[in-house]
Amino acid sequence: MKVIIDLCVVPLGVGLSVSRYVAACHEVIAEAGLKSELHAYGTNIEGDYDAVFQAVKKCHEKIHKMGAPRISTTIKLGTRIDRDQTMEDKVKSVQEKLQKV
């Protein structure tokens, strides 16, 4: 089953800047061969359900190895089985509607 998630991983106890941890997580996602899109407060990830959640687990493992004693993660996810839908499809649908306004 395919899933699209919005992932926000926040290492705690590492200071104010978390960009190096976000970059490390993006390396994990890329190594997993998953499609992703970084945004200001997280990352959208698209792919096979099990592969996506395995990558999330590996992100946690990598960030802990980097010294973060705690991690708070928020995930929003969606699945659908009636048709194949990509992240771009979802954005394009809204953009088309905005052009009609």
N, C-alpha and C positions, 0 to 999 in steps of 0.2 A: 504494500500500500504506500502511496506517495503522500508526503506531508510537506507543508510549508510552515515554518516556525519563525517567530520573532524572538530572538534570543538576546537577553541582556545579562551579562555576567559581570558582577561587581566584586572584585577582591577587597576584603576588609583587612585593616591593619597594615596597609602598605603605603600610606601617605595619600596625598590628594590626587596625584596624577596616576591614572590607570592605563594610559595608552600603550605601554609596553606589554601589558597583560592582554589587552585587546588584540594587539598585533600577534602575540603568541597564539591566541585562540584562532585567529584567522589563518595562521600557518597550519594548524591542525585541520581546519575545515578544507583548506586547499589540498592538503595531503590526502584527505579522504575523497577527493574528487567531486565534492559537492558544490553546487551553484550557490553563491551567496552575494549579498549586497549590503555593504556597510551603510549605516545611517547614523545620525547624530547621537542617538541613545540606544544603539543596539545593532543587531545584524539580522537580516532575513536570510533564511537558509531553506533550500528546496532539495528534496531527494527522497530516496527510499526511507521509510519510517525508521527501520532498525539502524541504517547507516547514519542517519541524522542524529539519533540519540546516542549512538556509540561515539560520534564526534563530540557531542556535548560532554559525555563522560571523560573523554580524553582531554578536552579543554580544562575541566576541573583538575584532572591529574597533573597536567602540565603547569597550571597556575599554582597549585600547591607546591610542586617541585621548585618553582621560582621563589618560594618563600612566603606566599600568602597563607596566613593561618586559618582564615575563614573566607568563604565565598558565598555571596547571596545572588541567586539566579532567578530571573523571571522569564517564563516561557509562555507565549501565546501560540497556539497551533491550530491548524485547520487541515482537515482531510475531506476529500470527496471522492465518491466512487461512480458518480453519474457521467463524468467526463474528465479528461486530462486538462488541468489548468496550471499555468505557470505564474510566477510572480509578475512577469511582464503583462500577462493577460489581465490580471486583476487591476493593475495600475492603468492599463490602456482603457479598460472599461469605464473607469471613473473619469479619466481625461476626456473621453468621448462625450460623456454626459455633461461635463463642465463646458465644453465647446458649444453646447446647445443652450446654455443659460444666458 
